[in-house]
Amino acid sequence: MNTIIRLETENDYLNVEKLTREAFWNLYMPGCEEHYLCHILRGHTDFIKQLDFVAEIDGNIIASIMYSRAHLISEDNETVEIVSFGPLCVHPEYQRQGIGTALIEKTRKIVEKMDIPAIVIYGDPHNYCKHGFKNGIDYKVSNLEGEYPLGLLVLELTPGFFGKKKWKAQQSDVFKYNQEEAIEFDKRFDEKEKKTGYSQELFRMQIRAFLREEQLTVTST
Ligand SMILES: CC(C)(COP(=O)(O)OP(=O)(O)OC[C@H]1O[C@@H](n2cnc3c(N)ncnc32)[C@H](O)[C@@H]1OP(=O)(O)O)[C@@H](O)C(=O)NCCC(=O)NCCS
């Protein structure tokens, strides 16, 4: 199987949105909104064009990764630009074949060359631990409210960057999109049945899970 990883072009936009819809449909909610996020992200000031990659097999786009600018704000008010990725998806027929890993690896090398000290994302730890991501709490990186969501994940690229300071991660405003507009946007695509399922319940469990600093001490008996 010959997989080509390349930058997304304007001709790919619709196909990437269709792929993203296919990969996320009914996964975290009945239907999905990630294809709308792809759509608005490309026109947003936080979009990072040089990290917008697709994977292609036989001329068909089967995976996509997009990045946005984000910031870390330290407790002594230092602001540092970092990056975040998402949506990241692989077409269901091509999952578990290393393509998601290949997209993360490809882009992570570019991010390193950009002198960006860390990648901070929100995601399912199961997908990202193997790539070296840790919980935000392990680097004292919280959300803007000072909480440590289970899904706030950090990949330190500059060793020792986080030091002992506390940091807050600020994601791009692009994620605060209007849900009504996302529903309206979905009407441009073929009708698809919205269903409920246990993956949505699992997601609900994960987004309500927060870590506490005192949980860091593990004792064995
Ligand atoms: C999450 C996602 C992007 C991962 O992409 P992927 O291409 O399936 O990921 P990989 O194949 O690189 O790795 C996934 C697993 O397949 C395994 N794998 C990789 N190559 C393999 C191969 N040749 N044979 C068997 N298993 C393989 C990996 O070890 C990994 O195992 P794990 O789940 O036990 O950790 C993809 O599953 C997806 O699009 N999911 C739906 C959308 C989504 O949830 N996106 C992320 C939002 S947080």
PDBQT file of the ligand as one rigid body, heavy atoms in Angstrom, charges set to zero:
ROOT
HETATM    1  C1  LIG A 301      -7.376   8.311  16.401  1.00  0.00    +0.000 C 
HETATM    2  C2  LIG A 301      -6.904   8.064  14.971  1.00  0.00    +0.000 C 
HETATM    3  C3  LIG A 301      -6.529   9.380  14.310  1.00  0.00    +0.000 C 
HETATM    4  C4  LIG A 301      -5.666   7.164  15.027  1.00  0.00    +0.000 C 
HETATM    5  O1  LIG A 301      -5.200   6.931  13.719  1.00  0.00    +0.000 OA
HETATM    6  P1  LIG A 301      -4.744   5.455  13.268  1.00  0.00    +0.000 P 
HETATM    7  O2  LIG A 301      -4.151   5.551  11.925  1.00  0.00    +0.000 OA
HETATM    8  O3  LIG A 301      -5.875   4.525  13.469  1.00  0.00    +0.000 OA
HETATM    9  O4  LIG A 301      -3.614   5.207  14.370  1.00  0.00    +0.000 OA
HETATM   10  P2  LIG A 301      -2.396   4.195  14.295  1.00  0.00    +0.000 P 
HETATM   11  O5  LIG A 301      -2.689   3.066  13.355  1.00  0.00    +0.000 OA
HETATM   12  O6  LIG A 301      -1.177   4.984  14.015  1.00  0.00    +0.000 OA
HETATM   13  O7  LIG A 301      -2.385   3.668  15.765  1.00  0.00    +0.000 OA
HETATM   14  C5  LIG A 301      -3.592   3.110  16.321  1.00  0.00    +0.000 C 
HETATM   15  C6  LIG A 301      -3.360   1.708  16.833  1.00  0.00    +0.000 C 
HETATM   16  O8  LIG A 301      -3.088   0.827  15.754  1.00  0.00    +0.000 OA
HETATM   17  C7  LIG A 301      -1.912   0.083  16.045  1.00  0.00    +0.000 C 
HETATM   18  N1  LIG A 301      -1.267  -0.224  14.772  1.00  0.00    +0.000 N 
HETATM   19  C8  LIG A 301      -0.486   0.574  14.034  1.00  0.00    +0.000 A 
HETATM   20  N2  LIG A 301      -0.073  -0.063  12.920  1.00  0.00    +0.000 NA
HETATM   21  C9  LIG A 301      -0.646  -1.283  12.959  1.00  0.00    +0.000 A 
HETATM   22  C10 LIG A 301      -0.638  -2.409  12.076  1.00  0.00    +0.000 A 
HETATM   23  N3  LIG A 301       0.070  -2.390  10.950  1.00  0.00    +0.000 N 
HETATM   24  N4  LIG A 301      -1.366  -3.501  12.423  1.00  0.00    +0.000 NA
HETATM   25  C11 LIG A 301      -2.079  -3.512  13.572  1.00  0.00    +0.000 A 
HETATM   26  N5  LIG A 301      -2.138  -2.491  14.437  1.00  0.00    +0.000 NA
HETATM   27  C12 LIG A 301      -1.424  -1.400  14.138  1.00  0.00    +0.000 A 
HETATM   28  C13 LIG A 301      -1.123   0.994  16.921  1.00  0.00    +0.000 C 
HETATM   29  O9  LIG A 301      -0.189   0.298  17.726  1.00  0.00    +0.000 OA
HETATM   30  C14 LIG A 301      -2.213   1.582  17.759  1.00  0.00    +0.000 C 
HETATM   31  O10 LIG A 301      -2.596   0.650  18.744  1.00  0.00    +0.000 OA
HETATM   32  P3  LIG A 301      -3.363   1.054  20.083  1.00  0.00    +0.000 P 
HETATM   33  O11 LIG A 301      -4.702   1.610  19.673  1.00  0.00    +0.000 OA
HETATM   34  O12 LIG A 301      -3.470  -0.200  20.851  1.00  0.00    +0.000 OA
HETATM   35  O13 LIG A 301      -2.518   2.099  20.739  1.00  0.00    +0.000 OA
HETATM   36  C15 LIG A 301      -7.984   7.335  14.124  1.00  0.00    +0.000 C 
HETATM   37  O14 LIG A 301      -8.299   6.138  14.751  1.00  0.00    +0.000 OA
HETATM   38  C16 LIG A 301      -9.249   8.147  13.913  1.00  0.00    +0.000 C 
HETATM   39  O15 LIG A 301      -9.366   8.863  12.922  1.00  0.00    +0.000 OA
HETATM   40  N6  LIG A 301     -10.248   8.016  14.815  1.00  0.00    +0.000 N 
HETATM   41  C17 LIG A 301     -11.514   8.718  14.650  1.00  0.00    +0.000 C 
HETATM   42  C18 LIG A 301     -11.367  10.196  14.829  1.00  0.00    +0.000 C 
HETATM   43  C19 LIG A 301     -10.679  10.533  16.145  1.00  0.00    +0.000 C 
HETATM   44  O16 LIG A 301     -11.073  10.068  17.213  1.00  0.00    +0.000 OA
HETATM   45  N7  LIG A 301      -9.650  11.413  16.074  1.00  0.00    +0.000 N 
HETATM   46  C20 LIG A 301      -8.898  11.809  17.222  1.00  0.00    +0.000 C 
HETATM   47  C21 LIG A 301      -9.631  12.758  18.079  1.00  0.00    +0.000 C 
HETATM   48  S1  LIG A 301      -8.962  12.758  19.752  1.00  0.00    +0.000 SA
ENDROOT
TORSDOF 0
